[in-house]
Amino acid sequence: MGWMSSITSFLSTPPRICIPSKANVWSIVSKGYISGLLKLYEDWHSKDTHHVAIAIRHALLCCLHNATQTTGGRQALISQGGIQLLYQTTQTCLLSKSLECLVESTVQLMRKCLPKTPLPLTSDKSAYTFPLPGRPHAVPDVDVTPDESSVGSDAEEDEDNQEANSTDYDDDLETDLNKLCLRPDLDRPKELLQQYSHLCPELSHDFQELVMSSESEESSTTSSSDDEAVMHNTFLPSSHRRDRMSTARSDSSTSSNGSHTETEISIKGHLAAAAQLEAHDFHSHSSILSTSPGCTTMIREATGETPPGQRREEQDGDEEGAEEGYHRTTIDRLLERHGACIPHHVPKLYRAAAAKTKSIPGFGILAFPDFWGHLPPPGHEPMAPRKPNTQRQKVFEDVQRFLNTDDIINLLVFDLENSSVQCRSDSLRFFSKFECGNLRKAIQVRRCEYDLILNADVNCSQHTQWFYFEVSNMVAGIPYRFNVINCEKSNSQFNYGMQPVLYSVREALDGRPRWVRTGTEICYYRNYFCPAQGRRKTTFYTLSFTITFKHNEDVCYLAYHYPYTYSALKAHLKVLQKSVDPAKVFFQQQILCGTLAGNSCPLVTITACPASKGWKDLHQLRNRPCIVLTSRVHPGESNASWVMKGTLEFLCSSDLVAQSLREAFVFKIIPMLNPDGVINGTNRCDVNSEDLNRQWCKPDPVLSPTIYHTKGFLYYLNSIGRTPLVFCDYHGHSRKKNVFLYGCSIKETLWQSGSAIDTVGLKEDPGYRTIPKTLDRIAPAFSFNSCNYLVEKSRSATARVVVWREMGVLRSYTMESTYNGCDQGIYKGLQIGTRELQEMGVKFCHSLLSVTKDTKLLYSRRLINHIDLDHNILDHKSHNCFEDDEPPCVEEIEYFTDFPTVKYTDLDSDVNSNMASPDEEEEINEGHSPAKCQQDCINDSIMKGNLFPPHIRQASIDGLSEKRNTCNGVSIANGQITS
């Protein structure tokens, strides 16, 4: 009767048990009752072989849960071997489905009690810092509580309060009629707006040389001779990272006017035969993909101030004479032998653009996928199914780390801040020091398991989500587990079928250059890690996935989503410029402004050239309404760039709809609002550590130059009577499926908020719904029912709201594209790829026909035939846009705050039947011992009051008499034991 004696010893002193208050928990811990509870649970577990006392065992777990609500309680459970006990008992419970409630409760208890482990970092701050103008010796104070308004995207609710109800959401709606209706004053003197006049070249161009447009209208910042030189640039490979390059880092930041400093890139390497190259030769330890086009390249740029948008010459340094001998290098031969024909992508143009891209660490190696290019997979990729208890198994493995340290390698194999880290010969090798890359550390936990730590945004200690890194030295056919352990968002589409993307160099060389969705056993859940310095109350989450590589010694790249770099944009714009017929398409690229780090922010003008130089045709051109499109203000939202890529390519195409749109509108496109953030692999912010989409109300001309000058340009268009007909800012959404728009409406905001303001007299043009309705008819990935048109206080400084409020643009939108896929229409159950994202960019252009003033154009039969309006294939289903798209995750992402209850039959009889067998009862009755009877009374009372909290069996407790509720000074009332 060991289990009875354990209960007796536990009850020998009067406890104050399991009321979840700090005072009572402290009392329990200080008196050592945690060990008693653990012993009770162990005894009940070992003796209850027929599983008839599940209620009692569950109640004991509930007591342990309440007792571990404080740090002291959790430490006591750990010191008494509680984690080991809970783990061992759970493994036996897994053998019986009837014990599922005990398994889940125990798993949650172990997760909560695992000791908090600081991230293995010397500082929570980003590995990249950038000196800001006016603060040359200081970095912004980043160890503060994050600004809640900047955590989610323009469409997302506050990530720190995901359980907020609709009332909280309604409280965020703007109900001040003055703020909704009245246009604020300009945020700058009107005289400054004239500096943007040159950004409307279509208004002043005389079109005297239409035939020579390709030669005379050089809109890019590189001369045609430079473009020709690109086709002869060479690569000098090397077999070791230390040989690949040295970069003289820019030693001063630049102002918003885009002044630049001199950057020198040098490389020394060795040529190798193309026939000897394999995938592993493209590992980052080689310099095959150096950004240097020759033995030594000097890139010098003017350092004088340049007004925003003014053209500047980007002069390449003189090539070394010896370069003539290297025209047929390894990469040249490789491109001839393996190079895929990827539309609108020229690897050498990409490399030339990357050589001029300025990064904080001075990147000198190109990621192979960005250089080589990407083709969409031939078919669609379905969402990944989730096997039952995937997360539970991961948690068990996490617990094993704590219990069996002998099995843990715990070896640092990659450190962004320390290139001298040595790897074991059998470990994977990692690298992320390239454009858009993000991986700060990789730690080998077990032979085939790695913890990955992401780098926070520049000058910041938060916003970790985006990742992009290289991995090599793998063995084919072996499953490798990757754990990204410092994610910050409280949920993710990775819990709902989304997979990361992978690019294989071996596959690319074999003619399949593509990013593909990959990974099994994917889950996203709260972990036990905490900030290294412990100065912020931050909860971290683990993204865990398993990958089995197809090839030995391959070089692969893994990313959160399809990467799209700043250098890719620059190269793409050059390709587009050369693809258009200058006699028909007016395509001009200009520089809006320079960024803090000295990169240029391009602005592109696209429209149709006039039919003639006659006054009537020129007048029609100069009176075309403007469409302004922007993208990539948040660097981690690479899907927005793929949508923009689709838009740009379509507008430059010979498609009949594209021709009609060019004849109807002038497109002003800023395809990348945050070049520095994109280049340096940040997720949310610019190098000033600010979310640029929260700076639109009053942007700083020095610290937020791209927003300041974009807003200034919009002001200018407004001042000359050319207010944009449509403004759309392309974004990505990490928490929802499909593609959708957010707009602005006074009436809908007041209606949703329940405001008492009478809206009958308010006049509002409902035209803001025209484009969303059109998209719902023609775009398979679009969901009209996910759109809303509410103006929130927390979004008052976003582009969508400011352009609507201050510039009076009725159709001012944020277009959100999913990272995952669709739950409706023909793409239902499929993950979205670059093909579908680019298609969305095309469909958005199609929808603009609905707002043209030319009704003949709108109803032209030849255009309708080019737009798919087959309603039968679009199976859109309505849902409440204010609710979370997803049901609760099949497994708990968080720890339980309130322990789950379990429904049972009459617990009184359950307890009595398990207190003693019939033979034991006879033994007790025959003895008639007063002491035994008194102890029996205590045992019976304790089972009903102590072991079963009120929420499990309140009715049983209420039925107890007052006499029965008092034994030996221990009072049992309301299901709680007090002394």
C-alpha positions, 0 to 999 in steps of 0.5 A: 500500500505504498500509494496510500502511505504517500497520501498519508504522509502528504496529508500529515500537515495542513496545506494551502493547496492549488488556489492559483494566487501568488500567496498560496503558490508561495506557501505550497512551494515554501513548504515543499508540497511540490514533491508531494504532488509529484509523488502522488501523481507517480503513485497514481500513475503506477497503480492505475494500470486499468485506467480507472482513475484518470480523473484523479490523475488529471486533477493532480496535474491540475494541482501541479499546473496551478502550483507552477504558475510562478517562477518558484513553483516551476523551479521547484518542480524541476529541482524535484525531477518533475520534468523527468517524471512527467516525460516518463509517465507521458511515454507510457500514456501514449500507448493508450488512446483513453489517456489522451487528456493526460498526455496533452495536459502533461505536455503543456505542463512540461512546456511551461516548466522548461527553464527559460534559456537565453538565446546564445547571443552576446547582444539582442541587437542586430549584428548590423548597425548603421550610424544615422545622420546627426548621431554619428556615435550612437545607435538608437535605443532599441531595448524597449518595448516594441511599438505595437502599431508597427508589429503587424502589416498595414492589414494585420491586427496587433500581434501582441493582443491576438485575443482582442475581441471585436470591441477592441477592434472597434475602439481602434476605428477612427470616429473623429469626423474632422480627422476623417473628412478634413484635409490636413495642411501640407507638411512642408512649404509649397515652394519645395514641391517644384523640385519634383517637376522633372519626375513628370518627363512626359509633360515636357518631352517634345517627342521629336526623336521618337525613332531614336528613343532607345538612344536618346532617352536613357532613363537608367543611371548607366550609359549604353556603353556600360550595358555593352560592357556588362555582356563581357564582364568576367568572373574569377573563381576561387576555391576558398572564402578567404580568397574571394574578396575584400570590400572597403566599407563606406565610412560615412552615411549619406543624406537623403539627396543620395550623395554617395561615397567611393566603394572599392571591390577587389578580388583575386582568384583562380580560373578553373575548367568549366567541366570540373564544376559541380554544385558544391563548387558554388558553395560560399567558400568559393568566389565564383559568384563574386560581384567583381567583374574583373581582377580589380574594379573601382566604382566611383560616384559623384559625392556632390548633392543631387536633387531628388530624381535628378539623373546621375551617371554611374561610372564604372571604373576602368577595366584592367587591360588583362581582362581581355584575356578572361572573356571566356571564363568558367561562368561564361562557359557554364552559362553557355552550357547550362544557362536556362532561358529565363524571361527578363533575366540576364545573369551578367546584368544582375551581377553588374547591378549587384556590384554597385549595390551598397550594403552595411557589411559590404557583400561580395558574394552573390546568392546563386538563385539570384544570379542564375534566375528562377522559373516557376515549377511546371505545376501547382504546389498543394498546401502541406498536410499536417500529420497528427501530433507533429508539434507534440513530437517536436516538444518531446525532442525539446524536452529530451534536450533538457533531460539527456544532455549527453545526446546533445552536440550543441556546436556553433557551426555558423556565426554571421559575426565570426567567419572563423567558426570551424565546422565538423566534417559531417555537419551542414555548412551555412552562409548568409552574407549576401544580399537579402540574406538573413541568418545570424547563427546556426547551432548543431543540436544533434547530428541532423538537427540545427537551431537557427537564429535570425538577425534582428532588423538593422539598429534594432533588436526585434522583427525576426521573421524573414530568413534566407540562407545557404546550406551545403555539405548535406547527405542525400536521403537523410532528414534534417530538422531545422528550428528557427528559434527566435520568431516573434509573431504569435501565429503563422501560416506555417501552421496551416499548410505553408512551406518554406522555399528551397533552391538547389544548385544541382537542380539548376545546373540540370535545367531546373532552376526554380524555387520549390516549396519544401519541408515536412513535419512543419509546425510553429509554436511557443518555445522556452527561449528568451532574449539574451539580455533579458531586457524586453518581455519577449516571447519567442516561437519556433518554426520547425521543419524537416528537409530531406535533400535529394543530392549529396554535396549539393548547395541549397538555399532556404528562404521564408518566401521567394526572394527578390533582391534590390539588384534583381530590380535594378537589372530587371528595369534595364531589361524592360527598358531594352525590351520596349519599342521606344516609338510606342512605349514611353519608359523612363527610369529616374532616381526619386532619391538616395537612401540612407546607405547610398543606394538609389530609389528608382521611379519608373514612368510608363505610358504610350507615346503619342500617335504623332507630334501634333498638338491634339495627341500631345494634349491627350498625353499630358492630360492622361490621369496618373496611376501611382503604384508602390511596393516593398516598404516592408523588406520581408514582404518579397511577395509584393515584389513578385506582384510588382514584377508582373505589373511592370512586365505586363505594362511593357508588353504588347498585350492589347490591354496593356496598350490600352492602359498605356494610352489611357493612363500615365503610370508612376511606379516606385517598385521598392520603397525600402532598398536598404532594408531589402539589401540588408535582409531586414524584415520590417524596418529601414536601417533607421530602425523605423517601420517606414509605413508608419512615417507617412504623416510627417516623414523625416527628410533625412531619416526616411528619405524615400517616404518623404520624397514619395509623399512630396511627389504626390503633393506635387501631382496634387498641386498641378491638378494631376491627383492620382486616380488610383494609388496602390501600395503592394504588401504581403500578409503573413496571417491570411490566405488569398489576395485582397485590398484594404481601402478607406471609407468614412461611412463604413468606418462610422457604421462599423464603429457604432458611431452615433454620427448621422451618416445620412447627410454624408456624401461619399463616392462608392467608387472605392469598391469598383476595383475590388469588385472587378478583381473578384471577377477576374483574379482567381487568387483574389477574395472580395470578402476579405477586403475592408475599407475601415480607417483605423487610428493605429494605421493613420500614418500608413500610405493608404490612409495618408494618401486618401486623407491628405491627397484626396485619392478616393481609390487609395489601397493596400493590396495584401498578398498571402505567403501561403495560398488560397482557400477559395476558387480554382487555387483552393488548397494550393500554395501561391507561387511566383507565377500566381503572384505575377498573374495578380500583378497583371490582373490588377492592371486589368481591373484598372479598365473599370475606372477609365473615363473612356467608355468605349475602351471599357466595353471594347469587345477586343479587350473583353476577349483578352480578360477572363470573366468566366464566373463559373471557375471563381468559387468565392465564399463570403466570410467575416473579414474581421475574424481570423481566417484560420480556425484554432491550430490543431495543437496548442501554439501557446502554453495553457493559462487555464488548465483544461477540464475533463468531463467525468461521471460521479467523481464521488463514486470514482474516488471511493472505488479507487481509494481501496479494494473490497478486501482492504475495506474489510480489513479496515472495518474489522480493526475499528481503529479510531485513528484509522477512521480519522485518517480515512475521513481525512483521505476521503475529504482530501480526495474531494476537496484537494485533488479535485478543483472546483471546476471539475466537480463542484457539485460533489463538494457542495454536498459535503456536510460541515462536519465532514469538511473539518478534520484535524484543523484542516478546513475544506470549503469551496473545494479548497484546503486552508489551514 
